[in-house]
């Protein structure tokens, strides 16, 4: 074996890395167990608040290799929402409101008609909304000029009356993209403040959508309000430390008295928090007037220093109270005072007490800074600001007045933010800055202070610049935040899924059971069929599972239930490479070669076939990842990782084990009593049965599509839009009765109720208000559901999970699913044509793949016709694409042997080599299909209801994929090669397989 040392070193490195990254999961789990034990009382009840308090106290503590628990959690192998419970949301930023805002809320009838027309076009189009709007405007007013609508004060410098429609649309699109970026930044900050462990937020490329996953969330209404609330940008006056210190001292004395009287239970933090946090050069921003030629850049260093001195003296006074309540919670910060991040909730609770509020002036409120600063021992501290409210309690200036804000550079080349205001804003801004010379003005978004610059002169004209110790990215982010008030970009939830923790735990149990069962089936079969060689293959499989989990952990990917299905599937598909190698070895051994020659020939001859088979399947996985979302993407990630690791373990690690075993024992067996009896003296003529096979396939396909026309396809919510709920009762309830009780409440809209897993668990799907994606419609449907279930109140119905897919989202999912399948076929066609140098091979392979995909759909429709109903959803599409990968894998192996026989026997025609090629690979085809079939049957039985549709599609696909590889793909190749391309025919040769 060439490069043996390199393979050993690489294996050791990968194994060490996998162990390292998986170790974080074990450490985190151990701390979680300790927290649960700490919060469990004598009766076995777990106090969740106490458990969370324990985990919060450990957040900044070093627990493993110098890392804090918080860092360990970030590096552990995460679990998807379907395994741990939580909330999955896809938000769409509304371009309609952005366009209306840019037009100055124009009432032009043609403009409004064009917007309505664009909304209609969007339902059946993948084009950007701005493109559809331009198209609609041309339809409504062919000679109209958009500049007439959009050349206003808000767009000055970007759109003029002379701008063409194309130029206007380009500016609108840039503003829409910028609004999505701003929304993303705002949402990310909100989610970080929400306190969810391992949240995931990402932009979905090519769309105006943002995907958010929040594990462990138990208050969906709060999340919806958090995500859909408009950004609230405000400018506030700030109390100086000298002004609020007397009140602060009174509050401290009052709390100390309550503490001494035993009326206040305040625990001190585990570390000293009143040690000063290191001042960071230019933490305080500088607000400069940039309107006139005599614009002056302002220096706030002296003012900031005075504030810091005051804060220090204030803390000294608190400390003189012999470590009172406030002294134990606050610390000195560069511009004032602050606290440890983990103490902020406790401080908020104290300052919201009615007795404390009575001490403070009615126009004083406290807000926290948005960006924590690092202190000693990895602790994080955040600054607190005393905000001065106006007479009406409203901010003196809000974000609506900002026309534009952008990242720029000052004369010294340092990043700064330039902002302009409208006329009303300019007047208020001049008054606000004039009244606060030498004082801070806080820039507040969603009740968090993003910046608090010090004003040293009145700023007129509405043009200002904020400069300080910014990075370019920080300046861009702050500019986006300032613009948020000017360009409102409301968001709406177009897809939502909520999984309860009990359903998540059940999914974990089912996933583990199906994985272990599938692994045992493969392990036992391989040993029974290949003897010691099978044992070596099993070791390689265990390495494969270990590597998959390790790589998932390294990349920070989450393990989902479809991901577990991907691992189970990889186990079945990984067997294929070992089967190819071992069958090659048995063929070479039958020629009388020595064991050393058998090993070398087996691996060398199987290598290209294994490579082709894995590349084609990887193409499918990549397309799934690129076009999928949610569970499909999780499956695709695991599948791609599994393909790479299975190739490495099957081709390289298994060879190391084979050669090591042979070297020690001096012999090695790849046969058993079972393998010696199976597939002996196989004889068949594929070309003889090709026409009956064509007729059989055509019959099933026609029958299936007739069944679909009669009853319609059983499409899931993913493809139709609507809402679904999984409901559990104390005992079994007939699905038909529940449906009847819900129909009136759902206003006779399309409603389906079916058993979901257990007999006492039902899944309710309704299309009522599917076109309305508002939160009000969600509440309306949920209320109707609860009213319909009232007659079963004695059975305690509980909603375990819910999901929503908006109509436009469902249409997009349908389109992307179709595109994914077509791209998979095109990619495989091109790869096979390049590898086999004949388009006929590509045609035969792709026709067989299309045959397999349509067969799955047809069989589902036939089953639905006879009352056996399984949904076609995103996970179903993942199964179809996986079967495409499996089937081409199978077909490529046969094609590879046909090509080999044609090269070895150039005088024979393709008909002369096709049967020997099929017969020589027959044992490998059946063994691989059998092992995968057994694995997906196990998945069907134990994988749970969520994966039932997936595993059934896989069962059908494996059967028809094997059939098409033998009786569809290769015969099409033979039938499409022209006579002039064919060599003189010879009698079919049959090779005996032992």
N, C-alpha and C positions, 0 to 999 in steps of 0.2 A: 504493500500500500504506500503510494507516494505521499509525501508531506504528513507522515504519521505523527511526528512530533508536534507539528503545527496544529493538527486536529486535537491532540491531547491537551495542549496548552490552551487552545480556544475553548474547549469543553470545560476545563477547569476555571477559566476566567468567567465564562457565561454562568456556570454553576455558582461560583462565588458571588457574582452580582445578583443572581436570583435569590440566593439565600439572604444576602444583605437586605434587599428590598422587601422580601417577604417577612423578614424579622420584625419590621415595623408593625405589621399587622398583628403579630403575636404579642408584642409589647403593648400596643394600644388595647387589644382585647383583654390583657391581664389587668390593665388599669381600669377598664370598664367593669370588669368583674369585681375589683376591689370597691369601686364606687357603688355598685349595686349591693354588695355585702354591707357597706357602711350605711346605706339608706334603707336596709331591710329590718323591719321590727321583729319582735318575737313571734308574731303570728304569720310571718312570711310576706307581709305587705310592703311594697316598695314605695317610698316617698320620692316621687320624681324630682321635686324641687330640691330635696336634700341631695339626691344623686347628682343633679346638675351643679349644685353648689360645690360638691366635692371635686367634680371635673373642672369647674372654673378655677378652683384654688390650685389645681395642678397645671393649669394652662401654661404658666411661665416657669414651672419648675423643671430642672434638668432630670430626665428620667432614663435616657438611653444615649450612650456615646456622645455626651455633651449636648444633646438636643433636648429641647423642652417638649412637654406632652403635645403642645399645639403643633410643633414641627413634626413630631412623630405621626400625628393624625393626618397631616398633609401628605405624608409619604406612604401611608398604609394603602393596601389594596381596597379601594372603596367598593361599596355595594350600590347597585342601581336602585331606583325608587321601587321597582317591582319586588325587590328583595328586602328592603328595609322600611318601606312605606314613605310617603311624602307627596310632593306635588310637582307635576310637570306642566309647564305653561309655555305656549308660544304666543308672543305678543306681536301685533302688527302696528307699526306707526302709520297713522292715517295721512296719506298724501293729500287728501281732499281738503282737510283743514289747513294744511300748509299753503296750498294754492290759493285758498280763499283769503288767508291772511296776507299773502303777498299781493293780492289784488286790492287790498284795502277793503275787503268784504264787499266787493262790487255787486251791484244788483242788476247788472247788464243781463237781459233775458237770454241772449245767445250764449253768454258765458255760463250761466246756470244750466242751460239745456245741454251744453257740451260736457259739463261735469256729470250730469245725470246719465248721459249717453256713455261716457267713459266708464262709469260704474257698471253699466250693463255689459259693456265689452269685456271688462275685467273678469267676469264670471267664467268666460270661456276662452281666456287668452293668457299666455305666459309673458306677454310684453309688459314693460314697465308702465305704470299708470300715467306718467307724464307723456309717454309716446301715444298712449290711447287717448289722452286728453287732446293732444295736438290733432290726432286723426279725427276725433269727434268734432272739434271746433271747425275743421275744414268741411266736414259734412254739414254742419249747422249753418256756417257762414263762409262759403268758399273763398270770398275775397276779403274776409275780415283780417284785421291786424291785431295781434295779441298785445302789441306795445301800447295800443290805445287803452288797454285795461291795466297793464302792469307798469307803465311809466309813471310812478308816483314817488312821493318823498321817501318812502321806505326802501325803494329800490334805486335810489339816486346813485349814479356812478356805475351801475350794473346794467340797467335797462333804460334806454332813451326812447323817445317817440319814433326815432328812425330805425330802431332795432328790428331785424327781420323776425318772423315767427320762429325760425330755427334757433336764432340767438336767444330769444326769450325762453324757449323750451329748455335750452342748455342751461340757462341760469336757474330756472325752476328746478331742474334735476339736481344741480349742485346744491341748492338749498335743501331739497328733500334728503339728499345723502347726508348733508351736515346735520340736519334735524335728527336723523337716525343715529348718528354718532353722539349727538348730545343726549338723546334719550338713553342710549346705551350707557354712557358715563353716569348719568343720573341714577339709572336703575341699579348699576353696579354699586354705587355708593349706598343706595337705600338697602340693598340686599346685604352688604357688608355690615350695615348697622342693625340689620334684623336679627343677627345672632344665630344664624343657621350654620351648623357644622358642614364643611365641605360643599358649599353651594356651587353651582355651575351655571355660568351665564355666557352665552356666545351669540354672535351675529350669524344668521344663516345667509351665506354668500348668495348674491344675486337676487335677494329679496329685501323687502323692508321689514323683515321679521327678526325677532330676538327670542332665542330659546333659553328658558330658565328652568333649572331643576333645584328643588329645595327639599333635601332629605329630612325626614322626621317632622315635617310641618303638621300641626294639628289644629290650625285655625285658618282654613282657606279664605274665609271672608276678609280677615285682616290682610292676607297676602294680596287678594284682589284689589283692595283699596290702596294698598301700598304700591302696587305695580301700575295701576291705572290712574292714580291721582296726578293731576297736572303739577309740574314743577313750580314751586312758589318762591320766586326770587324777590328779596327785599333788601333795602338799605336802612340801617338803624343807627341812631346815635348810641354811644356807649358811655356808661358811667365810668369815671376815672377811679382807680383804686382809692385815692384820697376821699372820694365822695361816698363810696359804698362801704368803706372800712368800718365806720361807726355802727352801721346796721349789722354788718357781718359779725362784729364783736358782741352785739346784743344777742344775736341768734346763738352764738357759741356759748354765752353765759346761760341762756335759757335751756339749751340742750344739756349742758353740764349739770344743771340743777335737776333736770328730769332723770338724768343718768344716776346721780347720787341718791335720788329718791326711789330708785328701782322702777321708774315708770318708762324707762327707755332701754331697750336691749340692743346695744350697738357693739358688734364684735370688731376688734381692730384687725388690720391686715397682717399677714404673716411676715411681711418685710417692711422696713422703714420707708414710708412714702413721703415724709416731709424733707428728705434730702433734696437739695436743688438739682433740677435737670439742667444739663449743660446748655448754655445759651448758644444758639446756632446763628452766628454772624448776622445775617440779614433776614431773620425770621419774620420781622415786621416789614410789610410792603410799604412802598412810598407812592402816594397819589400825586401826580403832577399835572399841572395845567398844560395842555398841548395845543391850545387854540390859536394863540397869537405869536407874533415874532419874538416877543419878550417873555416867552414861556420859560418858567423857572423850574428846574428839577429840585425837589425838596428832600431834605435829609432828616430822617426821624430818629437817628441814633441817640441823640440827647434825650428826646422825649421817652423813647423806649427804655433808656437807662434809668430815667427817673421813675418810670412805672415799675421797673424791676426792683429798684431800691424800696419803693413803697410796699411792694408785695413782700419783700424780705422783712421789712419792719412789721408788717401786718402778721406774718407768720411767727415772728419773734414774740409778738404780743400773745398770739394763740399758744405758743409753746410755754410762755410764762404761766399759763393757766394749768400747768402740770399735766401736759398731754391730755387736753380736753377732747371732746368728741370731734370737733372740726379739725383740730391740730393733728389728729390721728388719720384724717382722711385727705387733707390737702397737702400740696407741695408747692415749692417755688418754681415758676416757669419763666421763660425769657421775657414775656411781656406782661406778666402778672402772676396769677396763681392757677393751679390745675390739680388734677388728681389722677391716681392710677385708673386705667381704663376699667378694671374690674370693680372699682368702687363707685363708678358713676351712677349705677342704678340705685344704690343705697343713698347717695347724696340727693338724687332726684326725689326719692321718697321723703327724705327729711325736709327739703325745701318746699315740698308740696303740702306739708302738714298745715292745717288751718291756723294753729297757734303760731307757727313760724311765719306764715304769710301775713299775719296781723302785725308782726314786728317790722316787716319790710314795707317800703313805700308801694302804693298801688301801681305806680308806673315803672316798677323794677321787675325784670324777669331775667333768668339766667339761661344761657345757651352754651353748648359745648363746641369747641373747635372740631373740624371734620378730620384733621390729620394728626394722629398721635405722634409724639416724639419719643425717641428711645432714651431710657434711663439706665441705671445700674442693673446688673444681673438680668438683662434681657427684659426688664419691665417696660411697659409702655404707658405714657402719661399724655393726658389731653388737657388743653387749656380751657378755662371757664371764663365767660364774658358776662358782665352785667349789662344788659340791654335796657335802654331808656325808652319806654313806650310813650306814645303821644296821648293826647286827651281822649281820643276815640279808641285807643288801643291798637290803631293801625300804624303800619310803617309809613314814615314820611315820603318814601319813594319806593316804587315797585318795578318789577322787570318789564312791564308793558311799555315803558318809555324808551327802552334801548332799541335803537335802529340797527346797530351793528357792533360787533366786538370781534377782534381778530388778534392773533399772535403776531407781534412785530419785533423789531430790534431798535434799541436806543442808539444814540450817537456813538457810544462806546462798544456797540456790537453785542450788548447783553439783551437777552429775551425780555420783552415786556408785552403788555396787553393794551391795545388802543380800543377805545369804545366811544361811540357817538350816540347822542340822545335826540329825541324829537323836541319840538319847541317847548311843549309843556314840561317835559323832563328837564330841559336845560334851565328853565326858570326855577324849578324846585331844587335842582342840583346846586345852582348858584346860592340859593338861600340856605340849603343844608350845609354846604361847605363853608359858607361865610359865617354861619353861626357856630361852627365847630373848629375854628382855627386852633391848632395845637392839640386837638383831641382826635380820638379814633372814630371812624365810621365803619360799621361792620357790614360786610357783604354776606348775606344769609340766604341759603337755599335749603328749603325743606327743614327749617329750624336747626340747621348746622352752620356755624360760621366758617366760611371758606377763606376769608381774608379780612383783616381789620386794619387798614392803612391809616396813617396819621395825616391830617390835613393841616397845611401851613399857610394856606391862602385861598381866597374865594375863587372858584372855578366857574367861569362864564362861557357861554357858547355851546355847552353840552359836549365838547370834545375833551377827553381826558386820557391819560395813560397811567397804568399801574405798573410800576417797576420794582424789582427786588431781586433776591437771590433765586430766580426761577431757572429751571431747566426748560428747554424748548417744549417738551411734552407737558410739563406743569403749566406753562403759559398757554398752550393750546387748550388744555382741559379747562382752565379758568375762563378763557375766552368763550368756550362752548357753554359753560355754566351761565355766563353773563347774557349770552344770546338766547338762552332757554326762555327767558321772559318775553323776548321780542317775537319769537317764532313758536307759538304753541304747537306742539305735536302730540295730540292725544293718542293714546294707545288703546287697542281693544284686544281682548283675548280671543284668538281664532282657534286655539286648540288647548285642551286642558285635560289632565288626568290626575286623579287623586287616589292613592293606594293607602288603605289603612294598615297599621302595623301588624295586626293579626293576620291579614292576607299576605303581607310580606314575609312573615315568619313561616307561614304555610308554604309559600313559594320556595323558601330556602330549603325546607325539609324535602319537598318534592324534587327540587333540583339536585340536592345531594344524593337522594335515593336513586334517581334516574342515572346520575353519573356513575355511582358505585356499581349499580346493576349492569349498566352498559359496559363498564370496564371489566367486570367479572366475566361477562359473556365472551368478550373478545379474548381475554387472557386464557380462559378454559379452552376455547376453540383452537387457538393458535398452538397451544401445547398438545392438544389431542391430535391435531393434523400434522404438525411439523416437528413433533418430538422436541429435542433439545434446541433445534433451530427456532421453534416457536417460543421457548422460554427466553431466548435471547431477544426475539422480537418484542416480547412483553416488557422486558427491561427497557428497551428503547421507547416503548409506549409510555412507561412511567416517567422516563426522562422528558418525554414530550409534554405531558401534563404539567410537570414541574416547571419546565421552561415557559409554557404558555402563561401560567399564573405569575411567574417571576417577571416576564416581559410586560404583562398588564400592569403590574405594580410599578415597574420602572417608568412606564410612560404615564403613570397617573390615571389610567383608564379605570372605569368602574365595571365591576362584574355584574351583568344583568342576567335575568332568566333566559332570554334568547342567547346570551353569551354562554351560559351553561349548556344550552342546546348546541351551540357551536363547538364547545369542547367535546361533548358526547359525539357529535358528528365527526369531528376531527379524529377521534379514536377509531371510528369505523373507516374513515378514508385513509388514515395513516397506515392501516393494515395493508392497503393496496401496494405500497412501495415494497414492503417486506415480502408480500406474496409474489410480486413480479420478480424480485431477486431470487427467492427460494425456488420458484418454478423454473427460472433460468438455470439455477444450479442443478436441479434434478435432470433437466434436459442434458446439460453438459456431463453429469455423472453417468447418464445412460450411454454416452459415447465412450466410456472407459477412461476418462481423464483422471489424473490424480486429484486428491482433495485440494491441494494448493492451486492447481489449474482451474478446478471447478469454482473455487471461491473468487479467483481473479476474473474469470470469464463471466460468472453470474453478475457481479457488480458492474463490470465494464459494459456488458451488453444491455443491462437494464437501465443504465444511467440516463441515456438520452430520452428513453420512454418516460421515465419518472419525471425528468425535467419538463418535457412537453406537457404531461398530464398536470403537473403542479402549476405551471405558468397559466394554462387555460383556466384552471379553477381560480387562481389568484386574480385574473382579469375580472371574473365575475364578482369576487369579493371586493375589489377596488371600486367597481361600478356601484355595488350595493352601498359601500361607504360614502361615496360621493353624492349619490342621489337619495339615500335613505335618511331617516331621522329617527330619534328615539330608540325603540327596541331594535329596529333594523340596523341602525348604525352600530349598536353594541354587538349585534351578531356578526356584522361584517368585520369589525376590528378583531374579534376573537378568531374568526375564520381565517383572515389573512395571516395573523400571527401563527395560528395552528399550521397553516400550509408551510410557512418558512421553517418552523421548528420541526415539523414532521419530516421535511426533506433532509434537514441536518441530522436528525436522530436516526432516520431510516437508512440513509446513504453512508454516513460517516461513523456515528457512534455504534450502530449495529455491526459495522464491519470491524471496528476495533474489538468489539466483544466476540465476534465470530473468530477472528484471527487469534485472539488471546486464548479462547477456549480450545481451539484446534492445536495451538502450540503447547498447551498444558496437557491435554488429553491424548493428543496424537490422532484423534479421530473425531468426527462430527456427523451427526445424522440429521437429515432434513425430511425424513419419511417416517411414517408410522403405519400401524396396521390399517388405520382408517384411510390414510392417503394412498396406500398401495391398492386398496380395493376400489376407490372412487375414480371415475373418469377414465376407465380402462377401455381401450378399443372403441373410442368414440367415432362414429361415422355419420355424416349427414351432408347433404348438398343444399347449401343456402339458396343458390340461384333457382333451384327447383321449387322452393316454397316462397319465393319473393312475391309473386302475384297474389297468392292467397293472403300473405301478410299485408300487402297493400290494401286488399279488399277488407280485411278485418279492421285495420286501423281506420279506414274511411267510414266503415259502419259505426264504430264507436264514436267517432267525431261527429257524424251527422246526428246520431241518436242524442248525444250530449247537447248539441246546439238546439235541437228540437225541444229537448227537455227544458233548456234555458229559455226558449221562446214561450213555452207553455206557462212556466211558473216564475220565470225571471231569475237572474243570478242572485244568490244570497250574499250581497255585498255588505261588509261591515260598515260601521260608522265612519271609518277612515275614508271610505270612498263615496258615501252618500251624504255625509253631514248629519248632525243630530247629536243626541245625548244618550248616554247609556249609564246604567247603575247596576252594581252587584249588591243584592240584598239577601241577608241571612235571617231565617226565622228559627224559632225554637224547635219546630218540627216541620215535616214535609208539607208543602202546599201545592195543589195542582196549578201548573203554569197557566192553563186556559182560564181558570177562575180569576186569577190575579189580573190577567189581561182584560177580562170583561169588566172588572171593577175599576180599571184605570182608563178605559176608553172614553168615558164621559168627561173625566177630568182633563184628558188630553184632547178634548174636542174632536173625537173620532179621527184624529190624525194617525198616520201609520205607526203602529205600535207592535213590537214583538216581545214576547216573554218566553223564556226557555230555561230549563234546568242548567245550572252552571256548576259542574263538578259534583258536589254533594246534593242529596235529594232535597235538603232543606235550604238550598241556595238557588236563587233565581237571578237571571240577567234580564233587565228591562231596557229595551232600546226603543226610542221614540224619535220621530222626525218632526214633532210639533215644535214650532218656532225655530226650525233648523236655520232659517235664513237670518234670524235675529241673533247676533253674537254679543249683545249687550249683557251687562251684569244683571239688569232688571229682568231680562228674559230667562237667565239662569235661575234666578230666584223664583220666577213665576212657574217654571217647569218643576223645580224641586218642591215648591209648595203643592202643586197639583199632584205630584207623586205621593207626598205625605198624606194628602187628603184621600187619595184613592186607596191607601194602605190602612186607613183608620179602622176598617172593619176587621183587620187582622191584628189589632193592637194587643190582644191577649197573647199573641205569639211573639211579641217584642221584635218587630222587624228592625233590622239595623243595616244601614248603608255602609258596606265595607269599602267600596271604591266607586268612583264616578269618572266619566270622561266626556269631553265635548270636542267636536270638530266642526268648525264653521263651514258653511257651504262653499265659500271661495277656497278655503284650505283643502276641503275634500276634493274639489276640482283639480287643484294643483297636485295633490297626492296621486290622483288617477293619472294625470299627465306625466309626472315624473316616473311613476311605475312603468308606464308604457315605454317611455324614453329609455329607462334602465334596461328593460328586456331587449329592446331593439339595439342599443349600444353593445350589450353583451354579445348578441348574435353577430354584429358587425366586427367587433374586436376579435372574436374567436374565428370568424371567417378569414380575416386578414392574417392572423397568426398561423392558422393551419395551412393557408395557401403559401405563405413564406417558407414554412418548415417542410412542406411536401411538394412544393414546386408545381402543383397542378390544381387548377381551380375546381376540378371535379371532386377532389377530396374535401375541399372547403364546402362545396355545395351539399355533398352527402352528409357531412357533419352537421351543418346548420339546419338542413331539412329535418334531420333526426331530432335536433334540439327543439325546433319549433313543434314537431310532432309530440315530443314529450310534454312540453308546456301546455299545448292544447288538450292533450289527453288528461292531464290533471284537472283542468277546468271542466272538461266534459264529464269526467267521473263525478266530480263534486256536484254538477248540475243533475246528473242521473240520480245520485243519492238524495239530493234535495227533492226531486220529483217523487221519490218513494218515502218521503218523510224523515230522512236522515239528514239533518241540517247542520252544516258547518260553515262558518263565515269565511268569506274571502276578504282579507284585510292586508295591512302592510306586512305582517308576519307571514301570511300566505304567499305574498309576492317574494319574500325572502326565500321561502321554501322552493318556489318555482325556479328562481335564479340559482339556488344551490343545486337543484337537480340538473339544471343546464350545465353547471360546472362538473357535477359527477358524471353525467352522461357523456360529455365531450372527453372527460378523463378516460372513460371506458372505451369510447370510440377511437381515441388517439392511440391507445395501446394496440388495438386491432390494426389500425392504419399503419402503425409503425412496423408491425410484423409483415403486413402486405408489402410495404416498401422494401423491407429487408429481403423477402423472398424474390421480389422482382429484380433487385440488384444482384442477388446470388444466381438467379436463373433468367438472364435477359432474353433467352430464346422462347420462354414460355409466355403466353398471353396472360392478361390479368385474371381471366376465368380459370386459368390453370393454377394460379397461386392463391386465389381468394379462399377456397375451401380449406386447403392445408393451413393457411394463416389463421383462419377462424378456429379450426380444430386445435391447433397448437396453443392458442391462447384461451381455449374454452374453460379449462380448469381455473385459470386465474380470474376470468370474467365471473364465473359462478361463485368462487370463494369470496372475492371482494364484495360482490353484490349480496351474498348471503350474510356476511358479517355486518355490513351496513344495514341490511334489512332487519337483522336481529336487534341492532342498536336502536333503530328508529321505532321498532315495535315496543321495546322497553320504554322509550321516551313517550310513546303514545299511551302506554299503560300507567306509568308512574310520573310523567312530567307535569301533570296537572292540566286543568281546563284551559289555561292561558295558551299552552302549547299544543292543544289537541288538534287544532286545524293545521298547524305547522307539521306535526308528526304524521298526520294522515296524508297530507300532500306529499311528504317525503316517502311514505310507504308506497303510494301509487307511483310516484316518480321513479323509485328504485326498480320496481317491477317493469314499468314501461321503458325506462332507460336501458336496462339490460336487453330487453326485447328489441328496441330500436337499434342498438349497437350491432346486433346480430343480423336482423332481418330488414332494416330500413337503410341505415347509413351506407354499409358496404355495397349492397345491391345497387343503390343509386349511383355510386361511383362507377360500377361496372357498366350500368345502362347508359351513362352519359359520356363515357369515353368513346370517341369516334372509331369507326372500323379501321381507318388508316393509322390510328394511334395504337391499335392492338397488335400484338405479336401473334404469330401462328399459334392456334390453340393446341394444347396437349391434353391428354386425358387427365381429369382431376386426380391429384395424388392425395392419398389419405395418410396422415402420419399418426402412428399409434402413440397414445399418451399413457404413460405409466405412472 
